[in-house]
Amino acid sequence: EGVDSPSNVTKKDCLLGDNVIVAPGAVIKESVIGANCRIDGAARIIRCVLMEGVVVEKRAELTGCVIGRRAQIGRGS
């Protein structure tokens, strides 16, 4: 519901919680995203677990990470 086009979220290997907002251009593969998270544009999340309330800003790239509740990943990280 909160996934804007043209985002790339692979449905067969991802799990998104309630109220997740994914901006256009984001890529999410093989990941679990907790409730109330926000993924900004051009962010790449691959093989990660994000707990509830996480904010991933533009152009951040996460691979193989476990991110705790209410964390904020800065722009271009």
C-alpha positions in Angstrom: 0.0 0.0 0.0 2.8 2.5 0.9 5.1 1.4 -1.9 5.4 4.0 -4.7 6.2 3.1 -8.3 8.8 2.6 -9.7 10.2 0.9 -6.5 11.7 -2.6 -6.8 10.4 -4.7 -3.9 10.7 -8.4 -4.6 7.4 -9.9 -3.2 8.5 -13.5 -3.0 11.4 -12.9 -0.6 10.5 -9.7 1.3 8.2 -9.1 4.3 7.0 -5.6 5.0 5.2 -4.6 8.2 2.2 -2.3 8.6 2.5 1.4 7.6 5.8 1.0 5.7 6.5 3.8 3.3 8.8 3.1 0.3 9.7 6.0 -1.9 10.1 5.8 -5.7 13.4 4.3 -6.8 14.1 2.2 -3.7 15.3 -1.4 -4.0 14.4 -4.0 -1.4 15.4 -7.6 -1.8 15.5 -10.6 0.6 14.7 -8.4 3.6 12.3 -8.0 6.5 11.1 -4.5 7.2 9.3 -3.8 10.5 6.2 -1.6 11.0 6.2 2.2 10.6 9.5 2.3 8.7 10.3 4.8 5.9 12.6 4.0 3.0 13.5 7.1 1.0 14.3 7.2 -2.8 17.3 5.4 -4.3 17.9 3.5 -1.1 19.1 -0.2 -1.5 18.3 -2.7 1.1 19.5 -6.3 0.5 19.4 -9.2 2.9 18.6 -7.0 5.9 16.3 -6.9 8.9 15.0 -3.5 10.0 13.1 -3.3 13.2 10.1 -1.0 13.7 10.3 2.8 13.2 13.6 2.8 11.1 14.2 5.6 8.7 16.5 5.0 5.7 17.4 8.2 3.9 18.1 8.8 0.2 20.9 6.8 -1.5 21.8 4.7 1.6 22.9 1.2 0.9 22.5 -1.6 3.4 23.6 -5.2 2.8 23.4 -8.0 5.4 22.5 -5.7 8.3 20.3 -5.9 11.3 19.0 -2.5 12.3 17.5 -1.8 15.7 14.2 0.0 16.5 13.8 3.7 15.7 17.3 3.9 14.1 18.0 6.5 11.4 20.4 5.7 8.5 21.8 8.9 7.1 21.8 10.1 3.5 24.3 8.3 1.3 25.4 5.9 4.0 
